[in-house]
Amino acid sequence: MDTDITVMIVDDDISLRNLLKSIIVKIGYNVTEAANPVQAFETLKTMIPHLIILDMLMPVMDGASMLEKIRKIEGLKKVPVIICTSLSDKETVLKFASLGVHEFLLKPFETATAIQKIQKAITRHKHTTNGHQTHGGLRLPSDYTQTTPDTPKKDAFDHDNEITVDLSGMENGESPGQNSDVQPPRSEQ
């Protein structure tokens, strides 16, 4: 158990937040939660989580808009994000992969699958940051907490942190949560 680890859940469905919270607490991590991205950005002013679990479809601001904003903030660029969604079409997967998502947790999910993906994301994050991360808050631009997002277009994300997604098998009806894995950037040496 690592009680120094904090996971942020951003989802408008309170029952799903409660389910994820019980799973995360069982693993031994701390939890902070938000019902929408605007609330999440308010919380991010006071702390930086080790992992963000983000719903895709929410009122106020959708998950894609939040993720685009996260990837533009220096203190959040490397925080792993798991997208929790019932959508698994190829277009959705590619969109989130281009924004640096680490895993997909497809609804409905098994507890064991959630635990595995959460622990994998935390382990990968510890490895890429060598265990060092500042967990104070951030100074965010005011538009990050407005209800109408200023959604950046193409080239809004950091190309140095691009990732690849193995989409093989999707044409056979498989989803990325079943057999595909989002791959971290490959280091060029």
C-alpha positions in Angstrom: 0.0 0.0 0.0 1.2 3.4 -0.9 -0.9 6.1 0.9 1.2 8.9 -0.6 -0.5 8.2 -4.0 -3.6 10.2 -4.9 -6.0 9.4 -7.7 -8.5 12.0 -9.1 -11.8 10.7 -10.4 -13.6 13.1 -12.7 -17.1 11.7 -13.6 -20.6 13.2 -13.4 -22.0 9.7 -12.4 -21.8 9.6 -8.6 -22.4 5.8 -8.5 -19.4 5.3 -10.8 -17.3 7.7 -8.7 -18.3 5.7 -5.6 -17.4 2.4 -7.2 -14.0 3.6 -8.4 -13.4 5.2 -5.1 -14.0 2.0 -3.2 -11.6 0.1 -5.6 -8.9 2.7 -5.3 -9.2 2.9 -1.5 -9.0 -0.9 -1.4 -5.7 -0.7 -3.3 -4.4 1.7 -0.7 -4.4 5.0 -2.6 -6.0 8.3 -1.6 -8.9 9.6 -3.7 -10.1 13.0 -4.7 -13.2 13.4 -6.9 -15.0 15.9 -9.1 -18.4 15.8 -10.8 -17.1 17.7 -13.8 -13.8 19.1 -15.3 -14.5 22.6 -13.9 -14.6 21.2 -10.3 -11.5 19.2 -11.2 -9.5 22.2 -12.3 -10.5 24.0 -9.1 -9.0 21.0 -7.1 -5.9 21.1 -9.3 -5.2 24.5 -8.0 -4.4 22.9 -4.6 -3.0 19.5 -5.5 -1.6 17.4 -8.4 -2.8 13.8 -8.4 -0.6 10.9 -9.5 -3.4 9.6 -11.8 -6.6 11.1 -13.3 -9.5 8.8 -14.2 -11.6 10.8 -16.6 -15.1 10.2 -18.0 -15.6 11.2 -21.6 -19.1 12.5 -21.7 -20.0 15.0 -19.0 -21.9 18.2 -18.7 -20.1 21.6 -18.5 -17.0 20.3 -20.4 -16.3 16.9 -22.0 -13.4 14.7 -21.2 -11.6 15.4 -24.4 -11.6 19.2 -23.7 -10.3 18.6 -20.2 -7.5 16.3 -21.5 -6.5 18.9 -24.1 -6.1 21.5 -21.4 -4.3 19.1 -19.0 -1.7 18.4 -21.7 -0.9 22.1 -22.1 -0.1 22.6 -18.4 3.5 22.0 -17.5 2.7 20.5 -14.1 0.1 18.1 -15.5 1.6 17.0 -18.8 3.0 13.8 -17.5 0.2 12.8 -15.1 -1.3 9.6 -16.5 -4.9 9.6 -17.6 -7.3 6.7 -17.8 -10.4 7.3 -19.9 -13.4 5.6 -18.4 -16.0 5.3 -21.2 -18.5 3.0 -22.9 -17.4 4.3 -26.3 -14.7 2.3 -28.0 -14.9 3.1 -31.7 -11.7 3.6 -33.6 -12.2 7.4 -34.0 -12.6 7.9 -30.2 -9.6 5.7 -29.4 -7.4 7.6 -31.9 -8.6 11.0 -30.6 -7.7 10.2 -27.0 -4.5 8.5 -28.0 -3.3 11.6 -29.7 -4.0 13.5 -26.5 -1.8 11.2 -24.4 -4.2 8.9 -22.7 -2.5 6.0 -20.9 -5.3 3.4 -20.6 -9.0 2.9 -21.5 -11.4 1.5 -18.9 -14.5 0.4 -20.7 -17.8 0.5 -19.0 -19.0 -1.8 -17.6 -15.7 -3.1 -16.2 -14.6 -5.8 -13.8 -13.0 -4.8 -10.6 -9.9 -6.8 -11.4 -9.5 -4.9 -14.7 -9.8 -1.6 -13.0 -7.2 -2.5 -10.4 -4.8 -3.8 -13.1 -5.1 -0.6 -15.2 -4.8 1.8 -12.2 -1.7 0.0 -10.8 -0.2 -0.1 -14.3 -0.7 3.6 -14.8 0.7 4.5 -11.4 3.7 2.2 -11.9 4.5 3.7 -15.3 4.2 7.2 -13.8 6.5 6.4 -11.0 9.0 5.0 -13.5 8.9 8.0 -15.8 9.1 10.6 -13.0 11.6 8.6 -10.9 9.2 8.8 -8.1 9.5 12.6 -7.9 6.5 14.9 -8.4 5.4 18.1 -6.8 1.9 17.7 -5.3 1.2 21.3 -4.5 -1.3 23.2 -6.6 -1.1 24.9 -10.0 -1.8 28.4 -11.1 -4.3 27.8 -13.9 -5.5 30.3 -16.5 -9.0 31.5 -15.7 -10.5 30.0 -18.8 -9.7 26.5 -17.4 -12.6 26.9 -14.9 -15.1 28.4 -17.2 -18.1 26.4 -18.4 -17.5 27.1 -22.1 -14.2 25.5 -23.0 -11.8 27.1 -25.4 -11.1 23.9 -27.3 -7.8 24.0 -29.0 -7.6 22.5 -32.5 -4.9 20.4 -34.2 -1.3 20.8 -32.9 -2.6 21.8 -29.4 -0.8 18.9 -27.8 2.9 18.3 -27.1 4.3 16.3 -30.0 7.3 15.2 -27.8 4.9 13.1 -25.7 3.1 11.4 -28.6 2.0 7.8 -28.0 1.0 5.0 -30.3 -2.0 2.8 -30.1 -2.2 -0.8 -31.4 -5.6 -0.9 -33.2 -5.2 -4.3 -34.6 -8.3 -6.4 -34.1 -10.7 -3.5 -33.8 -12.0 -4.3 -37.3 -13.1 -7.6 -35.8 -15.2 -5.9 -33.1 -12.6 -5.9 -30.4 -12.3 -2.8 -28.2 -9.1 -1.1 -27.0 -10.0 -2.2 -23.5 -9.9 -5.8 -24.4 -6.7 -6.6 -26.2 -5.1 -3.4 -27.4 -2.7 -1.4 -25.2 -1.9 2.3 -25.4 1.9 2.5 -25.7 4.1 5.2 -24.1 6.3 7.4 -26.2 9.4 5.6 -27.5 12.6 7.2 -26.4 14.9 8.1 -29.3 18.5 7.6 -28.4 
